[in-house]
Amino acid sequence: MSNQESAIFPSYARYPITMVKGEGSRLWDSEGKEYLDLMSGLAVTSLGHAPKQVAERIAAQLDQLWHVSNLFYSENQEKLARMLVDNSCADNVFFCNSGAEANEAAIKLARRYNSKILGKNRYEIITFHQSFHGRTLATLTATGQDKVKDGFHPLPEGFVYAPFNDAAALSSCITDKTCAIMLEMVQAEGGVITAEQGFIDEIVRLCKEHDLLLIVDEVQTGMGRTGKLFAYEHYGIEPDIFTLAKGIAAGLPMGAMLGKAKLRDAFTAGAHASTFGGTPLVSAAAIATLEIILGQKLPEHAAEMGHYAIDKLMEGIAGNPLVKEVRGLGLLIGVICTEPTAAVIADIHQAGVLVVPAGPNVVRLLPNLLVTKEELDEGIAVICRVLAEHAAKKAAGVAE
Ligand SMILES: *Cc1c(COP(=O)(O)O)cnc(C)c1O
């Protein structure tokens, strides 16, 4: 398949591979070639492909009820919301279908809380350079990267950008129009950059001092990926709002925006809605997913496997001049290179292992949360071999 043959808008830079089947950590393409999947559909298939226990719950729900309008109560949606609230710092949930939609809800809630509850004309949200918050008009505006904004002007007002991990610069961005600060605890798309504890402590202090809402985008870091159920737990803080999507329903589409009790009355009936938000079918998948994540202590497993993977990668790239650093949190890992990694990643795919970039110079690993040491050994050996080949080619003066 090529972009010329496809009837789909060419907005994705696709790899020339068509996937047809998945099971656990393995994927197969239309030629029958097998891949070890260390990217999990970009942190989505967190229990591996087609996990049996989730499939059974989806199948049972398929016979019962697929969709019901949000004009009615829904048992699965209520149960899932209760589970999320019981296992987080939040008190209320809004369900939607994607990360962008969850962040859009967070932005709307922050503005509405300020106008309707506090009675203040404050609407600016401070976000950070190289952040990523989605592709709707508001969330691409919130995103601190110019490439996602190209050609989409005029953009909504009310977003201000500060350098990440720079507390002094942040405080100078706060004005009498600021209502919230929004960030990822690990900037994932932006290059696997972890927030520093001191930076987060200062954000919490500034939020308190200026009565600002703290919004944490956990779309990629949430649901156990970083070694805690939610990445904010690493910092001993409680955001006012946080958002989820990607790994929440093991591969079925769902997003969620969660918030503290004080925000509840800002979303009065009719204030916000989503037709497909939290359907019985997708909620059944998410309940099963969360039960497995909690029951099998997958955040702890992710922490352990993350340490193991980083150690193995460091060992494997030792002395390789193409690699600057290996870093990450849990199973969100970046191999930071000295030059663009597109050709390296294509060769890793060719060798049967799936990884993704995170910015131009990074090879990112997002294995599923059930990944084994043996699978990591297998994948990391391939990644390090390809990196060594590219370093050797470069030393010999062969152009890419
Ligand atoms: C992927 C991602 C989003 C956007 O999620 P979609 O489901 O693609 O809309 C937002 N924020 C972060 C941190 C992400 O990684």
The ligand as an ORCA input file, in Angstrom:
! r2SCAN-3c Opt
* xyz 0 1
  C      -1.722     11.302     22.134
  C      -1.804     12.443     23.063
  C      -2.855     13.373     23.008
  C      -3.915     13.308     21.927
  O      -4.690     12.157     22.026
  P      -5.680     11.761     20.807
  O      -6.420     10.571     21.351
  O      -4.831     11.466     19.630
  O      -6.573     12.920     20.576
  C      -2.892     14.374     23.941
  N      -1.956     14.477     24.894
  C      -0.925     13.617     24.984
  C       0.077     13.774     26.075
  C      -0.806     12.574     24.067
  O       0.230     11.735     24.142
*
